[in-house]
C-alpha cells in the first residue's frame, strides 16, 4: 500500500513505485472513482480523437504501420522498467 500527503494547493505527489506500476509519466491523465468512503485512481485512456494529428510532421518521411507498432512495443517495454 502506498500513501502520500496532500499539500496546501490540494496536490498529491504519487510515489514513484505507484507511477511505475500504473505506467504513468508526466502529463498522464488519471480518473477517480468514488465510493462511500474511498476513491480509486486509474490511468485514463484517451479516445482516438485525442491522437489525431499527433504524428504528423511536415516534411517527414512516411512510416509504415509495422514500424509504428515496433516503436510502440519498444516504448512500452522501456516504460515498464
PyMOL Python script that loads the backbone (N, CA, C, O; Angstrom):
from pymol import cmd

cmd.read_pdbstr("""\
ATOM      1  N   UNK A   1       0.847  -1.176   0.000  1.00  0.00           N
ATOM      2  CA  UNK A   1       0.000   0.000   0.000  1.00  0.00           C
ATOM      3  C   UNK A   1       0.890   1.236   0.000  1.00  0.00           C
ATOM      4  O   UNK A   1       1.928   1.267   0.661  1.00  0.00           O
ATOM      5  N   UNK A   2       0.475   2.242  -0.742  1.00  0.00           N
ATOM      6  CA  UNK A   2       1.221   3.496  -0.824  1.00  0.00           C
ATOM      7  C   UNK A   2       0.441   4.592  -0.130  1.00  0.00           C
ATOM      8  O   UNK A   2      -0.778   4.509   0.016  1.00  0.00           O
ATOM      9  N   UNK A   3       1.160   5.623   0.297  1.00  0.00           N
ATOM     10  CA  UNK A   3       0.491   6.792   0.858  1.00  0.00           C
ATOM     11  C   UNK A   3       1.208   8.050   0.379  1.00  0.00           C
ATOM     12  O   UNK A   3       2.359   7.994  -0.054  1.00  0.00           O
ATOM     13  N   UNK A   4       0.525   9.171   0.462  1.00  0.00           N
ATOM     14  CA  UNK A   4       1.085  10.457   0.064  1.00  0.00           C
ATOM     15  C   UNK A   4       0.423  11.528   0.915  1.00  0.00           C
ATOM     16  O   UNK A   4      -0.584  11.274   1.577  1.00  0.00           O
ATOM     17  N   UNK A   5       0.989  12.718   0.895  1.00  0.00           N
ATOM     18  CA  UNK A   5       0.467  13.832   1.691  1.00  0.00           C
ATOM     19  C   UNK A   5      -0.106  14.886   0.756  1.00  0.00           C
ATOM     20  O   UNK A   5       0.510  15.239  -0.249  1.00  0.00           O
ATOM     21  N   UNK A   6      -1.277  15.382   1.092  1.00  0.00           N
ATOM     22  CA  UNK A   6      -1.931  16.450   0.347  1.00  0.00           C
ATOM     23  C   UNK A   6      -1.272  17.769   0.741  1.00  0.00           C
ATOM     24  O   UNK A   6      -1.192  18.084   1.928  1.00  0.00           O
ATOM     25  N   UNK A   7      -0.791  18.557  -0.251  1.00  0.00           N
ATOM     26  CA  UNK A   7      -0.151  19.830   0.090  1.00  0.00           C
ATOM     27  C   UNK A   7      -1.194  20.949   0.173  1.00  0.00           C
ATOM     28  O   UNK A   7      -2.384  20.712  -0.031  1.00  0.00           O
ATOM     29  N   UNK A   8      -0.744  22.151   0.470  1.00  0.00           N
ATOM     30  CA  UNK A   8      -1.662  23.274   0.675  1.00  0.00           C
ATOM     31  C   UNK A   8      -2.407  23.670  -0.596  1.00  0.00           C
ATOM     32  O   UNK A   8      -3.432  24.349  -0.519  1.00  0.00           O
ATOM     33  N   UNK A   9      -1.917  23.262  -1.756  1.00  0.00           N
ATOM     34  CA  UNK A   9      -2.604  23.531  -3.024  1.00  0.00           C
ATOM     35  C   UNK A   9      -3.563  22.416  -3.403  1.00  0.00           C
ATOM     36  O   UNK A   9      -4.149  22.451  -4.485  1.00  0.00           O
ATOM     37  N   UNK A  10      -3.737  21.426  -2.534  1.00  0.00           N
ATOM     38  CA  UNK A  10      -4.619  20.300  -2.831  1.00  0.00           C
ATOM     39  C   UNK A  10      -3.994  19.293  -3.778  1.00  0.00           C
ATOM     40  O   UNK A  10      -4.706  18.511  -4.407  1.00  0.00           O
ATOM     41  N   UNK A  11      -2.664  19.300  -3.890  1.00  0.00           N
ATOM     42  CA  UNK A  11      -1.963  18.402  -4.797  1.00  0.00           C
ATOM     43  C   UNK A  11      -1.309  17.269  -4.032  1.00  0.00           C
ATOM     44  O   UNK A  11      -0.927  17.413  -2.870  1.00  0.00           O
ATOM     45  N   UNK A  12      -1.187  16.124  -4.720  1.00  0.00           N
ATOM     46  CA  UNK A  12      -0.540  14.947  -4.152  1.00  0.00           C
ATOM     47  C   UNK A  12       0.519  14.477  -5.137  1.00  0.00           C
ATOM     48  O   UNK A  12       0.260  14.396  -6.338  1.00  0.00           O
ATOM     49  N   UNK A  13       1.702  14.169  -4.642  1.00  0.00           N
ATOM     50  CA  UNK A  13       2.728  13.551  -5.478  1.00  0.00           C
ATOM     51  C   UNK A  13       2.611  12.050  -5.298  1.00  0.00           C
ATOM     52  O   UNK A  13       2.744  11.532  -4.190  1.00  0.00           O
ATOM     53  N   UNK A  14       2.357  11.348  -6.415  1.00  0.00           N
ATOM     54  CA  UNK A  14       2.241   9.894  -6.346  1.00  0.00           C
ATOM     55  C   UNK A  14       3.636   9.284  -6.185  1.00  0.00           C
ATOM     56  O   UNK A  14       4.564   9.691  -6.883  1.00  0.00           O
ATOM     57  N   UNK A  15       3.796   8.337  -5.298  1.00  0.00           N
ATOM     58  CA  UNK A  15       5.097   7.683  -5.135  1.00  0.00           C
ATOM     59  C   UNK A  15       5.567   7.053  -6.455  1.00  0.00           C
ATOM     60  O   UNK A  15       4.764   6.549  -7.240  1.00  0.00           O
ATOM     61  N   UNK A  16       6.865   7.095  -6.673  1.00  0.00           N
ATOM     62  CA  UNK A  16       7.456   6.588  -7.919  1.00  0.00           C
ATOM     63  C   UNK A  16       7.019   5.151  -8.213  1.00  0.00           C
ATOM     64  O   UNK A  16       6.670   4.831  -9.349  1.00  0.00           O
ATOM     65  N   UNK A  17       7.038   4.293  -7.202  1.00  0.00           N
ATOM     66  CA  UNK A  17       6.670   2.885  -7.417  1.00  0.00           C
ATOM     67  C   UNK A  17       5.227   2.765  -7.913  1.00  0.00           C
ATOM     68  O   UNK A  17       4.925   1.908  -8.743  1.00  0.00           O
ATOM     69  N   UNK A  18       4.346   3.614  -7.412  1.00  0.00           N
ATOM     70  CA  UNK A  18       2.952   3.603  -7.856  1.00  0.00           C
ATOM     71  C   UNK A  18       2.837   4.093  -9.292  1.00  0.00           C
ATOM     72  O   UNK A  18       2.120   3.499 -10.098  1.00  0.00           O
ATOM     73  N   UNK A  19       3.550   5.185  -9.619  1.00  0.00           N
ATOM     74  CA  UNK A  19       3.534   5.692 -11.000  1.00  0.00           C
ATOM     75  C   UNK A  19       4.037   4.633 -11.967  1.00  0.00           C
ATOM     76  O   UNK A  19       3.473   4.442 -13.045  1.00  0.00           O
ATOM     77  N   UNK A  20       5.101   3.947 -11.572  1.00  0.00           N
ATOM     78  CA  UNK A  20       5.652   2.899 -12.438  1.00  0.00           C
ATOM     79  C   UNK A  20       4.678   1.738 -12.578  1.00  0.00           C
ATOM     80  O   UNK A  20       4.496   1.208 -13.675  1.00  0.00           O
ATOM     81  N   UNK A  21       4.054   1.342 -11.483  1.00  0.00           N
ATOM     82  CA  UNK A  21       3.103   0.223 -11.525  1.00  0.00           C
ATOM     83  C   UNK A  21       1.915   0.525 -12.422  1.00  0.00           C
ATOM     84  O   UNK A  21       1.374  -0.378 -13.059  1.00  0.00           O
ATOM     85  N   UNK A  22       1.504   1.790 -12.477  1.00  0.00           N
ATOM     86  CA  UNK A  22       0.354   2.182 -13.304  1.00  0.00           C
ATOM     87  C   UNK A  22       0.763   2.645 -14.692  1.00  0.00           C
ATOM     88  O   UNK A  22      -0.100   2.933 -15.521  1.00  0.00           O
ATOM     89  N   UNK A  23       2.073   2.724 -14.965  1.00  0.00           N
ATOM     90  CA  UNK A  23       2.545   3.177 -16.271  1.00  0.00           C
ATOM     91  C   UNK A  23       2.300   4.663 -16.487  1.00  0.00           C
ATOM     92  O   UNK A  23       2.040   5.088 -17.613  1.00  0.00           O
ATOM     93  N   UNK A  24       2.379   5.459 -15.424  1.00  0.00           N
ATOM     94  CA  UNK A  24       2.130   6.895 -15.512  1.00  0.00           C
ATOM     95  C   UNK A  24       3.436   7.660 -15.656  1.00  0.00           C
ATOM     96  O   UNK A  24       4.460   7.285 -15.085  1.00  0.00           O
ATOM     97  N   UNK A  25       3.384   8.734 -16.425  1.00  0.00           N
ATOM     98  CA  UNK A  25       4.530   9.621 -16.591  1.00  0.00           C
ATOM     99  C   UNK A  25       3.999  11.052 -16.537  1.00  0.00           C
ATOM    100  O   UNK A  25       2.788  11.267 -16.485  1.00  0.00           O
ATOM    101  N   UNK A  26       4.893  12.013 -16.549  1.00  0.00           N
ATOM    102  CA  UNK A  26       4.472  13.414 -16.541  1.00  0.00           C
ATOM    103  C   UNK A  26       3.489  13.657 -17.680  1.00  0.00           C
ATOM    104  O   UNK A  26       3.746  13.263 -18.818  1.00  0.00           O
ATOM    105  N   UNK A  27       2.384  14.292 -17.384  1.00  0.00           N
ATOM    106  CA  UNK A  27       1.363  14.568 -18.389  1.00  0.00           C
ATOM    107  C   UNK A  27       0.305  13.484 -18.514  1.00  0.00           C
ATOM    108  O   UNK A  27      -0.684  13.673 -19.222  1.00  0.00           O
ATOM    109  N   UNK A  28       0.490  12.357 -17.845  1.00  0.00           N
ATOM    110  CA  UNK A  28      -0.510  11.283 -17.898  1.00  0.00           C
ATOM    111  C   UNK A  28      -1.802  11.761 -17.241  1.00  0.00           C
ATOM    112  O   UNK A  28      -1.779  12.519 -16.272  1.00  0.00           O
ATOM    113  N   UNK A  29      -2.912  11.310 -17.779  1.00  0.00           N
ATOM    114  CA  UNK A  29      -4.210  11.622 -17.186  1.00  0.00           C
ATOM    115  C   UNK A  29      -4.660  10.447 -16.336  1.00  0.00           C
ATOM    116  O   UNK A  29      -4.403   9.287 -16.660  1.00  0.00           O
ATOM    117  N   UNK A  30      -5.336  10.770 -15.243  1.00  0.00           N
ATOM    118  CA  UNK A  30      -5.893   9.745 -14.374  1.00  0.00           C
ATOM    119  C   UNK A  30      -7.360  10.073 -14.131  1.00  0.00           C
ATOM    120  O   UNK A  30      -7.786  11.220 -14.267  1.00  0.00           O
ATOM    121  N   UNK A  31      -8.115   9.059 -13.772  1.00  0.00           N
ATOM    122  CA  UNK A  31      -9.511   9.262 -13.408  1.00  0.00           C
ATOM    123  C   UNK A  31      -9.697   8.810 -11.963  1.00  0.00           C
ATOM    124  O   UNK A  31      -8.920   8.006 -11.449  1.00  0.00           O
ATOM    125  N   UNK A  32     -10.718   9.325 -11.327  1.00  0.00           N
ATOM    126  CA  UNK A  32     -11.034   8.959  -9.954  1.00  0.00           C
ATOM    127  C   UNK A  32     -12.448   8.412  -9.916  1.00  0.00           C
ATOM    128  O   UNK A  32     -13.359   8.982 -10.517  1.00  0.00           O
ATOM    129  N   UNK A  33     -12.628   7.319  -9.219  1.00  0.00           N
ATOM    130  CA  UNK A  33     -13.955   6.762  -8.972  1.00  0.00           C
ATOM    131  C   UNK A  33     -14.171   6.797  -7.475  1.00  0.00           C
ATOM    132  O   UNK A  33     -13.283   6.446  -6.698  1.00  0.00           O
ATOM    133  N   UNK A  34     -15.359   7.223  -7.077  1.00  0.00           N
ATOM    134  CA  UNK A  34     -15.631   7.407  -5.655  1.00  0.00           C
ATOM    135  C   UNK A  34     -16.642   6.396  -5.149  1.00  0.00           C
ATOM    136  O   UNK A  34     -17.616   6.073  -5.828  1.00  0.00           O
ATOM    137  N   UNK A  35     -16.394   5.903  -3.943  1.00  0.00           N
ATOM    138  CA  UNK A  35     -17.335   5.052  -3.229  1.00  0.00           C
ATOM    139  C   UNK A  35     -17.791   5.800  -1.985  1.00  0.00           C
ATOM    140  O   UNK A  35     -17.576   7.007  -1.877  1.00  0.00           O
ATOM    141  N   UNK A  36     -18.400   5.118  -1.069  1.00  0.00           N
ATOM    142  CA  UNK A  36     -18.923   5.776   0.129  1.00  0.00           C
ATOM    143  C   UNK A  36     -17.815   6.354   1.007  1.00  0.00           C
ATOM    144  O   UNK A  36     -17.995   7.414   1.608  1.00  0.00           O
ATOM    145  N   UNK A  37     -16.693   5.683   1.088  1.00  0.00           N
ATOM    146  CA  UNK A  37     -15.590   6.207   1.909  1.00  0.00           C
ATOM    147  C   UNK A  37     -14.222   5.922   1.302  1.00  0.00           C
ATOM    148  O   UNK A  37     -13.242   5.736   2.023  1.00  0.00           O
ATOM    149  N   UNK A  38     -14.161   5.888  -0.019  1.00  0.00           N
ATOM    150  CA  UNK A  38     -12.878   5.644  -0.681  1.00  0.00           C
ATOM    151  C   UNK A  38     -12.890   6.279  -2.066  1.00  0.00           C
ATOM    152  O   UNK A  38     -13.949   6.617  -2.595  1.00  0.00           O
ATOM    153  N   UNK A  39     -11.707   6.437  -2.645  1.00  0.00           N
ATOM    154  CA  UNK A  39     -11.553   6.885  -4.028  1.00  0.00           C
ATOM    155  C   UNK A  39     -10.561   5.955  -4.697  1.00  0.00           C
ATOM    156  O   UNK A  39      -9.584   5.530  -4.081  1.00  0.00           O
ATOM    157  N   UNK A  40     -10.808   5.643  -5.940  1.00  0.00           N
ATOM    158  CA  UNK A  40      -9.917   4.792  -6.735  1.00  0.00           C
ATOM    159  C   UNK A  40      -9.328   5.630  -7.863  1.00  0.00           C
ATOM    160  O   UNK A  40     -10.059   6.305  -8.587  1.00  0.00           O
ATOM    161  N   UNK A  41      -8.020   5.588  -8.011  1.00  0.00           N
ATOM    162  CA  UNK A  41      -7.326   6.300  -9.079  1.00  0.00           C
ATOM    163  C   UNK A  41      -6.986   5.294 -10.167  1.00  0.00           C
ATOM    164  O   UNK A  41      -6.458   4.219  -9.882  1.00  0.00           O
ATOM    165  N   UNK A  42      -7.289   5.643 -11.420  1.00  0.00           N
ATOM    166  CA  UNK A  42      -6.971   4.756 -12.545  1.00  0.00           C
ATOM    167  C   UNK A  42      -6.365   5.571 -13.677  1.00  0.00           C
ATOM    168  O   UNK A  42      -6.724   6.734 -13.863  1.00  0.00           O
ATOM    169  N   UNK A  43      -5.433   4.966 -14.448  1.00  0.00           N
ATOM    170  CA  UNK A  43      -4.952   5.655 -15.644  1.00  0.00           C
ATOM    171  C   UNK A  43      -6.127   5.871 -16.584  1.00  0.00           C
ATOM    172  O   UNK A  43      -6.946   4.972 -16.771  1.00  0.00           O
ATOM    173  N   UNK A  44      -6.215   7.056 -17.175  1.00  0.00           N
ATOM    174  CA  UNK A  44      -7.290   7.351 -18.113  1.00  0.00           C
ATOM    175  C   UNK A  44      -6.855   6.933 -19.507  1.00  0.00           C
ATOM    176  O   UNK A  44      -5.705   7.143 -19.892  1.00  0.00           O
ATOM    177  N   UNK A  45      -7.758   6.350 -20.252  1.00  0.00           N
ATOM    178  CA  UNK A  45      -7.448   6.011 -21.640  1.00  0.00           C
ATOM    179  C   UNK A  45      -8.004   7.124 -22.518  1.00  0.00           C
ATOM    180  O   UNK A  45      -9.121   7.601 -22.316  1.00  0.00           O
ATOM    181  N   UNK A  46      -7.213   7.517 -23.478  1.00  0.00           N
ATOM    182  CA  UNK A  46      -7.625   8.572 -24.394  1.00  0.00           C
ATOM    183  C   UNK A  46      -8.395   7.987 -25.565  1.00  0.00           C
ATOM    184  O   UNK A  46      -8.175   6.843 -25.962  1.00  0.00           O
ATOM    185  N   UNK A  47      -9.287   8.776 -26.104  1.00  0.00           N
ATOM    186  CA  UNK A  47     -10.008   8.343 -27.300  1.00  0.00           C
ATOM    187  C   UNK A  47      -9.093   8.517 -28.509  1.00  0.00           C
ATOM    188  O   UNK A  47      -8.052   9.168 -28.419  1.00  0.00           O
ATOM    189  N   UNK A  48      -9.476   7.945 -29.612  1.00  0.00           N
ATOM    190  CA  UNK A  48      -8.719   8.079 -30.860  1.00  0.00           C
ATOM    191  C   UNK A  48      -8.651   9.540 -31.278  1.00  0.00           C
ATOM    192  O   UNK A  48      -7.652   9.972 -31.854  1.00  0.00           O
ATOM    193  N   UNK A  49      -9.693  10.301 -30.998  1.00  0.00           N
ATOM    194  CA  UNK A  49      -9.706  11.717 -31.361  1.00  0.00           C
ATOM    195  C   UNK A  49      -8.536  12.473 -30.736  1.00  0.00           C
ATOM    196  O   UNK A  49      -8.021  13.424 -31.324  1.00  0.00           O
ATOM    197  N   UNK A  50      -8.124  12.054 -29.554  1.00  0.00           N
ATOM    198  CA  UNK A  50      -7.023  12.710 -28.867  1.00  0.00           C
ATOM    199  C   UNK A  50      -5.717  12.575 -29.662  1.00  0.00           C
ATOM    200  O   UNK A  50      -4.876  13.474 -29.624  1.00  0.00           O
ATOM    201  N   UNK A  51      -5.546  11.478 -30.369  1.00  0.00           N
ATOM    202  CA  UNK A  51      -4.308  11.215 -31.106  1.00  0.00           C
ATOM    203  C   UNK A  51      -4.287  11.839 -32.493  1.00  0.00           C
ATOM    204  O   UNK A  51      -3.240  11.867 -33.140  1.00  0.00           O
ATOM    205  N   UNK A  52      -5.409  12.331 -32.951  1.00  0.00           N
ATOM    206  CA  UNK A  52      -5.495  12.867 -34.318  1.00  0.00           C
ATOM    207  C   UNK A  52      -4.456  13.962 -34.551  1.00  0.00           C
ATOM    208  O   UNK A  52      -4.434  14.972 -33.847  1.00  0.00           O
ATOM    209  N   UNK A  53      -3.605  13.750 -35.538  1.00  0.00           N
ATOM    210  CA  UNK A  53      -2.613  14.740 -35.928  1.00  0.00           C
ATOM    211  C   UNK A  53      -1.335  14.728 -35.105  1.00  0.00           C
ATOM    212  O   UNK A  53      -0.417  15.494 -35.400  1.00  0.00           O
ATOM    213  N   UNK A  54      -1.245  13.886 -34.089  1.00  0.00           N
ATOM    214  CA  UNK A  54      -0.068  13.890 -33.229  1.00  0.00           C
ATOM    215  C   UNK A  54       1.198  13.439 -33.948  1.00  0.00           C
ATOM    216  O   UNK A  54       2.297  13.874 -33.601  1.00  0.00           O
ATOM    217  N   UNK A  55       1.057  12.592 -34.920  1.00  0.00           N
ATOM    218  CA  UNK A  55       2.236  12.034 -35.585  1.00  0.00           C
ATOM    219  C   UNK A  55       2.661  12.814 -36.819  1.00  0.00           C
ATOM    220  O   UNK A  55       3.732  12.561 -37.371  1.00  0.00           O
ATOM    221  N   UNK A  56       1.851  13.746 -37.254  1.00  0.00           N
ATOM    222  CA  UNK A  56       2.164  14.496 -38.471  1.00  0.00           C
ATOM    223  C   UNK A  56       3.329  15.446 -38.238  1.00  0.00           C
ATOM    224  O   UNK A  56       3.316  16.242 -37.299  1.00  0.00           O
ATOM    225  N   UNK A  57       4.336  15.357 -39.101  1.00  0.00           N
ATOM    226  CA  UNK A  57       5.472  16.271 -39.074  1.00  0.00           C
ATOM    227  C   UNK A  57       5.683  16.730 -40.514  1.00  0.00           C
ATOM    228  O   UNK A  57       6.058  15.919 -41.360  1.00  0.00           O
ATOM    229  N   UNK A  58       5.453  18.003 -40.814  1.00  0.00           N
ATOM    230  CA  UNK A  58       5.644  18.488 -42.182  1.00  0.00           C
ATOM    231  C   UNK A  58       7.040  18.134 -42.693  1.00  0.00           C
ATOM    232  O   UNK A  58       8.038  18.386 -42.019  1.00  0.00           O
ATOM    233  N   UNK A  59       7.100  17.554 -43.875  1.00  0.00           N
ATOM    234  CA  UNK A  59       8.369  17.190 -44.491  1.00  0.00           C
ATOM    235  C   UNK A  59       8.959  15.879 -44.013  1.00  0.00           C
ATOM    236  O   UNK A  59       9.997  15.458 -44.524  1.00  0.00           O
ATOM    237  N   UNK A  60       8.335  15.221 -43.052  1.00  0.00           N
ATOM    238  CA  UNK A  60       8.862  13.954 -42.537  1.00  0.00           C
ATOM    239  C   UNK A  60       8.494  12.812 -43.475  1.00  0.00           C
ATOM    240  O   UNK A  60       7.472  12.860 -44.160  1.00  0.00           O
ATOM    241  N   UNK A  61       9.344  11.781 -43.496  1.00  0.00           N
ATOM    242  CA  UNK A  61       9.090  10.590 -44.293  1.00  0.00           C
ATOM    243  C   UNK A  61       7.945   9.786 -43.698  1.00  0.00           C
ATOM    244  O   UNK A  61       7.802   9.710 -42.478  1.00  0.00           O
ATOM    245  N   UNK A  62       7.131   9.187 -44.558  1.00  0.00           N
ATOM    246  CA  UNK A  62       6.039   8.329 -44.092  1.00  0.00           C
ATOM    247  C   UNK A  62       6.622   7.102 -43.385  1.00  0.00           C
ATOM    248  O   UNK A  62       7.687   6.611 -43.758  1.00  0.00           O
ATOM    249  N   UNK A  63       5.921   6.620 -42.373  1.00  0.00           N
ATOM    250  CA  UNK A  63       6.362   5.456 -41.598  1.00  0.00           C
ATOM    251  C   UNK A  63       5.304   4.368 -41.745  1.00  0.00           C
ATOM    252  O   UNK A  63       4.106   4.649 -41.696  1.00  0.00           O
ATOM    253  N   UNK A  64       5.746   3.136 -41.923  1.00  0.00           N
ATOM    254  CA  UNK A  64       4.796   2.033 -42.087  1.00  0.00           C
ATOM    255  C   UNK A  64       4.117   1.701 -40.759  1.00  0.00           C
ATOM    256  O   UNK A  64       4.621   2.043 -39.689  1.00  0.00           O
ATOM    257  N   UNK A  65       2.980   1.039 -40.842  1.00  0.00           N
ATOM    258  CA  UNK A  65       2.262   0.610 -39.643  1.00  0.00           C
ATOM    259  C   UNK A  65       3.136  -0.348 -38.835  1.00  0.00           C
ATOM    260  O   UNK A  65       3.149  -0.283 -37.606  1.00  0.00           O
ATOM    261  N   UNK A  66       3.851  -1.219 -39.499  1.00  0.00           N
ATOM    262  CA  UNK A  66       4.746  -2.154 -38.816  1.00  0.00           C
ATOM    263  C   UNK A  66       5.826  -1.426 -38.026  1.00  0.00           C
ATOM    264  O   UNK A  66       6.132  -1.799 -36.894  1.00  0.00           O
ATOM    265  N   UNK A  67       6.406  -0.381 -38.631  1.00  0.00           N
ATOM    266  CA  UNK A  67       7.432   0.405 -37.931  1.00  0.00           C
ATOM    267  C   UNK A  67       6.826   1.128 -36.727  1.00  0.00           C
ATOM    268  O   UNK A  67       7.464   1.242 -35.680  1.00  0.00           O
ATOM    269  N   UNK A  68       5.591   1.615 -36.880  1.00  0.00           N
ATOM    270  CA  UNK A  68       4.914   2.266 -35.753  1.00  0.00           C
ATOM    271  C   UNK A  68       4.659   1.271 -34.622  1.00  0.00           C
ATOM    272  O   UNK A  68       4.875   1.583 -33.452  1.00  0.00           O
ATOM    273  N   UNK A  69       4.197   0.066 -34.982  1.00  0.00           N
ATOM    274  CA  UNK A  69       3.950  -0.963 -33.969  1.00  0.00           C
ATOM    275  C   UNK A  69       5.232  -1.331 -33.238  1.00  0.00           C
ATOM    276  O   UNK A  69       5.223  -1.514 -32.020  1.00  0.00           O
ATOM    277  N   UNK A  70       6.340  -1.443 -33.974  1.00  0.00           N
ATOM    278  CA  UNK A  70       7.631  -1.745 -33.352  1.00  0.00           C
ATOM    279  C   UNK A  70       8.029  -0.644 -32.370  1.00  0.00           C
ATOM    280  O   UNK A  70       8.503  -0.935 -31.272  1.00  0.00           O
ATOM    281  N   UNK A  71       7.839   0.608 -32.756  1.00  0.00           N
ATOM    282  CA  UNK A  71       8.179   1.739 -31.890  1.00  0.00           C
ATOM    283  C   UNK A  71       7.310   1.738 -30.635  1.00  0.00           C
ATOM    284  O   UNK A  71       7.799   2.021 -29.542  1.00  0.00           O
ATOM    285  N   UNK A  72       6.039   1.426 -30.786  1.00  0.00           N
ATOM    286  CA  UNK A  72       5.128   1.370 -29.638  1.00  0.00           C
ATOM    287  C   UNK A  72       5.564   0.267 -28.678  1.00  0.00           C
ATOM    288  O   UNK A  72       5.609   0.480 -27.467  1.00  0.00           O
ATOM    289  N   UNK A  73       5.885  -0.912 -29.214  1.00  0.00           N
ATOM    290  CA  UNK A  73       6.339  -2.018 -28.369  1.00  0.00           C
ATOM    291  C   UNK A  73       7.603  -1.628 -27.597  1.00  0.00           C
ATOM    292  O   UNK A  73       7.732  -1.909 -26.406  1.00  0.00           O
ATOM    293  N   UNK A  74       8.539  -0.970 -28.309  1.00  0.00           N
ATOM    294  CA  UNK A  74       9.797  -0.558 -27.698  1.00  0.00           C
ATOM    295  C   UNK A  74       9.535   0.439 -26.552  1.00  0.00           C
ATOM    296  O   UNK A  74      10.129   0.326 -25.480  1.00  0.00           O
ATOM    297  N   UNK A  75       8.657   1.398 -26.785  1.00  0.00           N
ATOM    298  CA  UNK A  75       8.326   2.395 -25.755  1.00  0.00           C
ATOM    299  C   UNK A  75       7.633   1.742 -24.562  1.00  0.00           C
ATOM    300  O   UNK A  75       7.894   2.106 -23.416  1.00  0.00           O
ATOM    301  N   UNK A  76       6.754   0.781 -24.828  1.00  0.00           N
ATOM    302  CA  UNK A  76       6.048   0.097 -23.743  1.00  0.00           C
ATOM    303  C   UNK A  76       7.031  -0.686 -22.876  1.00  0.00           C
ATOM    304  O   UNK A  76       6.921  -0.685 -21.650  1.00  0.00           O
ATOM    305  N   UNK A  77       7.989  -1.350 -23.515  1.00  0.00           N
ATOM    306  CA  UNK A  77       8.999  -2.098 -22.754  1.00  0.00           C
ATOM    307  C   UNK A  77       9.823  -1.148 -21.893  1.00  0.00           C
ATOM    308  O   UNK A  77      10.081  -1.434 -20.724  1.00  0.00           O
ATOM    309  N   UNK A  78      10.239  -0.011 -22.469  1.00  0.00           N
ATOM    310  CA  UNK A  78      11.056   0.945 -21.749  1.00  0.00           C
ATOM    311  C   UNK A  78      10.299   1.576 -20.594  1.00  0.00           C
ATOM    312  O   UNK A  78      10.889   1.841 -19.546  1.00  0.00           O
ATOM    313  N   UNK A  79       9.003   1.823 -20.760  1.00  0.00           N
ATOM    314  CA  UNK A  79       8.224   2.477 -19.707  1.00  0.00           C
ATOM    315  C   UNK A  79       7.953   1.543 -18.530  1.00  0.00           C
ATOM    316  O   UNK A  79       7.618   2.009 -17.441  1.00  0.00           O
ATOM    317  N   UNK A  80       8.092   0.241 -18.730  1.00  0.00           N
ATOM    318  CA  UNK A  80       7.857  -0.729 -17.651  1.00  0.00           C
ATOM    319  C   UNK A  80       9.099  -0.972 -16.810  1.00  0.00           C
ATOM    320  O   UNK A  80       9.038  -1.684 -15.808  1.00  0.00           O
ATOM    321  N   UNK A  81      10.209  -0.398 -17.201  1.00  0.00           N
ATOM    322  CA  UNK A  81      11.475  -0.610 -16.462  1.00  0.00           C
ATOM    323  C   UNK A  81      11.534   0.224 -15.232  1.00  0.00           C
ATOM    324  O   UNK A  81      12.520   0.171 -14.497  1.00  0.00           O
TER     325      UNK A  81
END
""", "prot")
cmd.dss("prot")
cmd.show_as("cartoon", "prot")
cmd.util.cbc("prot")
cmd.orient("prot")
